[in-house]
Amino acid sequence: MIISILKNTALGLATALLSALPAAAAVGSNSSRNPITVIFFLTFVFVSLAITVWAARRSTSSTSAYYTAGGEIKGFQNGLAIAGDYTSAGTFLGVTAMIYVSGYDGLIYMIGFLIGMPMVMLLIAEPLRNLGRYTFGDVVSYRLAERPVRAIAGLSTLVIVIVYLISQLVGAGKLIELLFGLPYVSALLIIGGLMTLYVGFGGMLATTWVQIIKAVLLMAGTLVIAFLVMAKFGFSFEALFLKAITVHPVHKAIMAPGSLVSNPVSALSLGLALILGTAGLPHILMRFFTVKDARQARISIFVATGFMAVFYALMFLLGFGAIAVVSGDARFIDEAGKVIGGNNMMVLHLASSLGGPALVGFSAAVAFATILAVVSGVTLAGASAVSHDLYARVVRRGKASEKEEVLVSKIAVVGISIVAIMLSMVFENQNITFIIGLVFAIAASANFPILFLSITWGGLTTRGAVAGAGVGLLASLSMVVLSPAIWTQILHLKGAAPVPYDNPALFSVPLAFVVAWLVSVLDGSASGAAERAAFPSQFVRSQTGFHIETVAGRN
Amino acid sequence: MTEGREYQLMRHPAFQRLSTERLAITLCLAALIGVIYFGFIFCAAFRPELLGRPLSDNTVISVGILAGLAMIASGVAITGVYIVWANSRFDRLLLEVMDATK
């Protein structure tokens, strides 16, 4: 049955896209609307659906297979998948757009994204692998009262997942709108439908392989574009940057931090969000449960970091290449003087200018694959928070069968997709990298403090953890809503925004830590004392992992 | 997975030494990243003109571009240092302790 549903969906999608072609061709002779894109895209969809069928056949009815692919993913594969999860459309499309608009500022985001990785490895990864099974809620509730802790962990995971999905879906919607001439809403529905299929039927195994393929494709696309940029400038960095400085409206200022960091508080806040946020992103944390032990977990991070370093270094070239090559090219500017399809489409215009329709087709398919893979990973993380933390443990108090839990997870996949699609219509015109900055801030404020404290500090109690996570979540969310980005740009409220900073992390992260600490210290309850007493045993397990199937380094 | 095993490990001097060593290494490396990264962010926030200065008189490439690449490289290098230590020394010593407390 599954197979036939998948087959029908693929066919339906192919027909829909192919029938959109003539319409797209009629819209204009813009080289970015071309059949090659459709062919690349359909190939990716076909291959990824085939993987989903394969994964679904290998049974996704046990929780372990569904959430973590049975812990059988190799460290190297998981490293690629983490890189895949992490190098979202926000980087490929958004960072290029950001560098195109403001030059150096775009680099600051990228550097923060990368620097978050070693932090995950040093502070979180191995204890996380040693203590958890499916979600980071497992780890935080290891010695704390399960229901309140999982409730708050599940809630903050859901919030992060939804906001992250918005950032990705906005990019996806714009991309399909531009490429196939399909309306934004239909584009959102296609992406939402595909991700529901991957995650719902294929679980973690399918999601992981979609992620790996996407990572390789993304690297290939980036390498080709970067190579062509350099070729155009005679492989001289000097010539590339000189041209970029000459044609950009602010000239030399693109080589230095500018408007993005004109406010030092915003800069520090963004920095803090990026460096600590990765360690609180549920879909990244979840990836550590797909490998068998702590050793494989650290190998995954090393592979992921190496991969991303190369990718981000190339993104420097793509961003400045976009300024140097695309600026002033009338083909990519509409009557109002704006970039066609919005700034987020910059990388495709660059591809179009350098490599013609074939390269645009490939790059668009890559961007697409990127979005699909990332939304799948994020959705799976959200669905497991709903089914594993909220449903199985909080609502059913551990009495749900595995089958029931997996079913709830699949229903959650559908629910999360619907909510995310509806919200994506509201946030249509936000820069996607900016939204991702906010996701990192919420993750750094709500998830990271209690995860870190629960692993490292024996004094943390249930009350402290719930208070810390709750305050972190509320503070970061409300500061975002009261910031100029939402208050002024989305809600169109009169007057200055109550909070002048775009990124809340500088305030909300320390606040979450202080609240968690203070409430724990003041917690005189007997349960609190028992939780403190349980720490040494948890510590030994977090260091050794001896209670799980294997010990690091031994097969 | 008996309760006894954990307490045996916990009191084992080799395990204590090992976990102290791990704590020291991870904290040092994390602090190093923090210093490098926030040094960069502070510079971007308070002295952006330092990053905007050209590397030399005959180039337009700024100090900031090189600093950015160096930041990325340092992220990989620090990850590399940790993994080499953990895969060779930590895992080996941990196995020894584990075998000793069986």
Interface residues (C-beta under 8 A of the other chain):
Chain A: Y104 L107 I108 M110 I111 G112 L114 I115 M117 P118 M119 M121 L122 L123 E126 F237 E238 F241 L242 I245 K252 A253 M255 A256 P257 G258 V261 P264 A267 L268 L270 G271 I275 R295 R298 I299 I301 F302 T305 G306 A309 Y312 A313 F316 P536 S537 F539 V540 R541 Q543 T544 F546 H547 V551 A552 G553 R554
Chain B: M1 E3 R5 E6 Y7 L9 M10 F15 L18 S19 R22 T26 L29 A30 I33 G34 Y37 F38 F40 I41 F42 A44 A45 F46 P48 E49 L51 G52 P54 T59 V60 I61 S62 G64 I65 G68 L69 M71 I72 A73 G75 V76 I78 T79 G80 Y82 I83 A86 N87 D91 R92 L94 L95 M98
